[in-house]
Amino acid sequence: DMYYTNYGNLIKDEIIYFNGILLPKNGLKPTTEARLVKIKLNTKEILRERSFTLGNFNLVCNDLQFTPDGHLAFILYFIPPPGIGPDPIIKIIKINTDGEVLDSFQFNDIKWHGNRLLVTKDNNYYFSSVDHPINGWDWKSTGRINKLNSSMDKLDWNLILPNNPLTDGRSYIIEDYIEAKNGDILAVGSVRENSDSKIPGGDLSSTYNGFIVRVNST
């Protein structure tokens, strides 16, 4: 009664890891499940499968990647059904190669900005958000880059991407991160600006552009 949609894969030591979602067929089940699958590459044998569920929330996992200490990390969304709050719950989760959860960091945020994750060679976690991951909503927020330490128990810093909500109404969607050779963090994505909108809060006259930003990791 379900079918699988793959969002990405990783290969290491003749093992391939898939991440994606299980979707209901024919309305038989109201919610999606986040799914991780571990397969032996040469025989196609399924070694492990792990689903994440939470009541009537829709779950999605994305940005699966290896950590420097030999484990895996990804972003997990808990998306409430339409008309039901709160804002989506987002977890950065660290697991071992058998799918067992080792550590996590949770925060509330809105989904439209496109949360992204990068685990760097020094085992720190960089991720996107609109609101502050700990303090919550901030009127200045239209997109942030956050640095989480390797133990997932401290937010080292958060950077608000340049905007003035009273004049340009700028909002960011971060599409991807990479780590430069010197340890700097590069982020790319799209940005929408409402500086010429004739309707308060509207976007009929918005302009859309791309952006790239380079950030010192310290």
PyMOL commands that set and color helices and strands:
alter all, ss='L'
color gray80, all
select strands_A, chain A and resi 2-12+15-24+33-40+46-52+58-66+72-79+89-95+101-108+117-119+125-129+144-148+155-160+171-179+185-193+207-215
alter strands_A, ss='S'
color yellow, strands_A
deselect
rebuild
show_as cartoon
